[in-house]
């Protein structure tokens, strides 16, 4: 594209500023010759304020057209002469045969190259060129505008945003939830598939029943205890140590045996024959997976036994062990605390009158255009429950075949970072999705307050970030590899709803203002 074509019939000389007088590896300097244009207040607008920085210029080079961004503006005396200079970063390049901007690579400006003021139309062309992959995919409806350029709408394709997974980061009240809902609104309204896990019920009325299938765990949706793996049970009850995990496993095996033989009570082991108990438990197979979860506290207490010293009477029966009983007390208390929530027992059941979670998800992944919302708030606020549900769903969907591509949205993912009682990670299933999900068309969309709370392996798989205001140094340090120097200096200055959008799929980072959608969202902070 030539300079005349870029300005679409306007006279480029009317926008001429000056020429390049110094070239460096990281930047270039232009000396202003057209002082009238720089002083013409009639041309001042949101895009062009020549007494400031961050506006764009076009440089006509022998190689083609460069788009530069002004990052330093200075005026000084050189003897009796007033000199006005602009320091430029090269933002993009357009060859004579190109119709869009691309990365400039190793191409550089040259001395004497002419510099012109970039119009809003040129900037809009730059915005349209930000996506590195050129496809026929229809972009999502506008969800934001470029900061200080209210006429420049942000329109990106779903692949550009989600292709390498997305994370929305920001401190409390910085606008994370608003950004999350704004993107979900565009996905659902354009019939893109989304699986939403909401731990607080914040989005429960954001979408209508016609738009999305809604499930509330423990109210209208259950799952059989037989579908939960031992690792997921440990996440759920947040076992503190390997010994507690072993006791939990032994108790569940005992209950599985009792279910197998049709006994509705727990397995009392004190005074029972050791050989007989071990033989009975060994008879439990992989098919014997169901058990009565209500009896779990009593069964753990019944596991507080030990083998006695073998005496001349050949005493081979279990006896009560007070040390084990004391050690198991904290685990029993945590389980009883979970079960005090009646929705918990309703969720882990085989009620035929309620939806089965895994059956609904299995149907969801195979139907095009269908979205699913899962409200976990009725199960309580325990991180263990949320972590278990996320891990369960993650492992289940990655095991499915013939998946219709969808976005997996998890709000406040830091809730599922680690157990409060141990060093156990809750990210196992999510990490598998992050590594392998794209091959099957599963794209993560996560929100968190602190990226340091997220597993480094999971965080390393994120390719796109909506970064809201961050204040703590360790939080900013976690995202520094995704930002340039300008972004790092402004991350503490972002207002509510303002975002730095950075992505491996974009030509450069974008500073944008998210449009708040009019859907219902229960995230308002009460006034004192």
Secondary structure, DSSP 8 states (H G I E B T S, - for coil): --HHHHTTTS-GGGGEEEEEEEE-SS-EEEEE--HHHHH-GGG-SSS--TTSS--EEEEE-SS-EEEEEEEEEEEEEETTEEEEEEEEEEEEEE-TT-SS-B--TT----TT-EEEE--HHHHHHHHHT-BSS--S--B----EEETTEEEEEE--BHHHHHTT-EEEE--TTSSHHHHHHHHHHHHHHTT--EEEEESS-TTTTTS-TTTSEEEEBTTTEEB-GGGS-HHHHHHHHT--SHHHHHHHHHHHHHHHHHHHTT--S----TT-BHHHHHHHHHT--TT-----GGGHHHHHHHT-EEE----TT---BEEE-HHHHHHHHHHHHHHHHHHTSHHHHHHBS--TTSEEHHHHHHHHHHSTT--EEEE-GGG-S-HHHHHHHHHHHHHHHHT-SS---EEEEESSGGGGSB-SSSS-BS-HHHHHHHHHHHHHTEEEEEEES-GGGS-HHHHTT--EEEE----SHHHHHHHGGGS-HHHHHHTTT--TTEEEEEETTBSS-EEEEE----S---------
